[in-house]
Amino acid sequence: MKKLLLAASLVLFGMNLHAQQIKRCGSVEYLKNLDKKYPGFEHGVKSLQDYMNTIPQKKTRGQVYIPVVVHIVYKNATENLSDAYVTAQIDQLNKDYARLNSDTTNLRAEFKPIVGAANIRFVLQQIKRKQTTNADFPMEFDWLGNNAADDVKVSANGGDDAVSPNTTLNIWVCDISVTGGEILGYAYPPPGLPNWGAGANYPSQALDGVVIDYIAFGGASKLPVGYSSFGCKGRTAVHEVGHYLGLRHIWGDDDGACQGQTDYEDDGISDTPIQADASPFNCNKTINSCNQGTGDLKDMVENYMDYSSESCQNSFTKGQVSFMENVLATIRTSIHMPTGIADPNPDFGIQIFPNPASNNININLTSLDEKQASILISDATGKIVYKAVHNALNELITINTEYMQAGAYFVKIQTGSKNYNQTIIKQ
Ligand SMILES: [Zn+2]
């Protein structure tokens, strides 16, 4: 990865940048910092394919539901993003991972055989809010390699403690800072992946998860508040969750080398095109930085793990999908919805949270493409405890659950064309 200084992009992406250096993602900064401490560390990457062959491949994999807790850590009203940003972001993650995003039609024909959809769904469990007195969360490392931005994950340091990071994906939204520039997000990979090297993973499990700058958080239906001219469409989180599930940048973070050249590194995924360097925040579909001759593919600006503009990103490759699913089936095997606690409907478009609930539940219908939705909640004996018809367009409904006894309830949502069912737990 080259240090990204994009004179051209500054013009392209607008006036907010104040000649700042923009980094799409700070995940490799951590790796580079380790490299300073342990010279050669960064180039310890081994063949991921060899590794993949050693881990048990699950023959059939069902849908994996990842419970998500979002922490909004804000110092002012601008940073205190509304629930609508969160639900739009969850929708974007679900669409992009399931390859149900509408812009897959922009994918060049030559890449169609190599792209795939993941059996991974994200289920919003809780939105936590914490007002901080910290000015920001700086991406700065001390001599031990501790990242000061990780303070966002620690209540005692002005952040908000992770919720069950062994079973839940925690996403923190805050103002990340870096000297002379901007980092939109970062994440640590899980431990034990040779494509990252030992020690690249999270420093402790309490610090596991994804951090997104508030200016890049939200989905296509709720664009980020800051750099909308930069083309953010909620794909910073798609990219960072890719790191969280073990993926590296598509160009292998090798400072511009092609196969056979000194210092060449691969992302470890066999079907991603060989690419020398990051795409410079644009959608240039003519670049072919490493030409391998017959059958060669150009640089894949459509890939979520590139640094291309989010407006042209629309795909993971089959190899990347299979890799993430393997990570969930092996190293991150505890990151699943606990059986019996929830029964999330694969027809996402609807989110019900928090689950388990205490005083209320929220039902997000904002991305449901229907005019009306009837909601019925019944207890385990079938007794109806809530019944109402709602306008399903742009509606986030909060239902008081204080009066409900502790136990399991069934939420049934009926729209013109579909039925949605989910089990919730009242604590
Ligand atoms: Zn990255």
Boltz pocket constraint, residues with backbone or C-beta under 6 A from the ligand:
constraints:
  - pocket:
      binder: B
      contacts: [[A, 24], [A, 25], [A, 26], [A, 27], [A, 28], [A, 239], [A, 243], [A, 249], [A, 305]]
      max_distance: 6.0
